[in-house]
Amino acid sequence: MSAPIRLCLIGAGRAGKNHARAVTRHVPGGRFVALVDPVAAVRADTATEFGIEAQFDSLEQALAGAEFDAVVITTPTPTHTPLAVEAAEHGKHVFLEKPMAISLEECDLIIGAAERNGVALQLGFMRRFDPQFAAAAQRIEAGEIGQPMMIKSNTHGPGLPPAWARDLRTSNGMLAEVNSHDWDTVRWLMGSNYTRVYTEVANFKGAANNVDTPHFYDNALVNLKFESGGLGQISGICPCGYGYDGRVEIVGEKGIMQIGELKGQAIVVCTDRDQGLISPIFKTWPERFQWGYIYEMEHFTSSIQRGTAPRVGGAEGRWAVAGVLAGTRSFLEERPVTLKEILDSVARV
């Protein structure tokens, strides 16, 4: 049996803890041996919970003071490119949470660094590893519902994104921070690239949450056209209030497929005839996609051990960023935007 892959976790917040929990409890092929976070209290809390002894303020310090094979990056999006490139340049394999980066130029820097140094690059699109989504993809590919004609994907989250994530001056907004999984999912399950995007946004809860960020929106609806001729729709709401909701519907020439449901447990309770039936729902994304997070980390560590490329890498991350950029331009300029406009504007690096 191969020795566990030694991992350095960069980012000790909620997303970092989620990956640490998945690896520590369920992935014997990986082991966190170092932790990087500039906030000492947050770093110490996560290190204590998961038994990570080596702690550092920066990746530079970790590279000098610890031995590890790969990094797991869960920090805010604006930091992804310098961290991923530095890790790759030092020969470390890279697991990078979504969104991949702010721009396509940054995506290309990350991809180039990974290729140049011969390291694995895996994007954190956990839906591809969720048992329900993975089974659906196999059945679509087998032709069970025929050629996909239309796909609808939604991510509705209960909480308000942090200030940096909802501000277009420091992020690509909710279309990136909340809906990156949808951009990847629709392209994956349709088996086709999107070619045109039209986005409408709305702000219903900003005032109640004391948000005065320019161009803030908490509802987004994206219409898509694919190279195959198929149609798509992405629905984003954050905060939605009722829980975490990530579902997909695909209509093919032969039938329809639905993935996921609101019900979080196979339990229904009735105690009052006026109140009716009650069933628990998913409250958070770690709860809904628990096994997706486990299996994606298992895939990352086993890919390194086998010397094979992860099945969701830089190209997939780059396409999701391209979709986000097109969607954002669409609502800002109030018009449909083609992906050709976005792709042709890239300054080659």
C-alpha positions, 0 to 999 in steps of 0.5 A: 500500500502506498504511503499517504500523500502529505497535504498542506491545508491553505485556509483554516476556515469553514471550507478548509475544515470541511476538507480536513474532516473528509480526509481525516475521517474517510481518506486513508490515502491522504494526511494533513501535515501542515496548515497555513492561515494568517489568522492565528486564532483560526489556524490554532482552532483548526490545527487542534481539531484535526491534529495538524502540528506544523502551522504557518502564517504563509505558504512561503514559510510552510515550503521552508519549514515542512515536508509535504507533497500537495496543497489544498487551497481554500482561501478567498478567490483573489489569493488563488493564483499566487498560491497555486502558482507558488505551490506548483513552482515548488513541485507541489500538486494542487487541489484548488477550490472553486472559483478557479480565479478572477480572470482567464489570464489568471487561470492560464497562469495556474494551468501553465505552472502546473503543466510546466512543473509536471504536477497534478491540478484538480478543481474542487467541483465536488458535484462530479464526485457526488454519488447521485450526480456521478450516476446521472452522468453515466446514465446520460452518457449511456443514452438513457434519456437520449440527446440532452435538450434542456438543463436547469441547475440551481444553487440556493444558499441560506447565508449571505456571502462575505463582503469580499465575495459579493463585491465585483471590485474584489470578486466576480460576485455570486455567479462565481462564489455561489454558482460556479458548481452550476456552470460546471454542472451544466457543461458537464451533463450537457456534454457541450460548451455554452456559447451564449449567455443572458443574465438577469439579476435582482436585489430583494434582501440587500437593504434588510442585510445592510448591504450597499455594495454597488451592483449587489444582487441576491437573485440571478437567473442565467439563460444559456445556449450550447454548441449542441443547440441545447438550452440551459438555465442557472438559478442562484439565490443567496440568501434564500432563507429556507436551507441549502438547495442544489438540484438539476433537471435534464430533459432529453429526446427520450425522457427527463432526469432529475437529480437531488431533492429538497428533502434531507432525510428519508423521514416524514413527521405529522403531529398536527393535521393543520400543520401537515407533513414535515420533512427535514431539509439540507441546511448546509452545503457540507451536509448535502455534498458530504460524500462528494467532498470525500470522494473528490479528495480520495480521487486527488490523493489516488491520482497523485499516487498513480501518476494520473491526471485528475478528471476535473482540472484546469480546463474545467475551472477555466470554462466556469470562469469564462461563463461567470465573466460572460454572465456578469457582462450580460447583466451589467450591459443588459444584453446577451453575451457570447463566449467568443467575446470573452475567450477572444479578449484573453491576453495570452500569458 
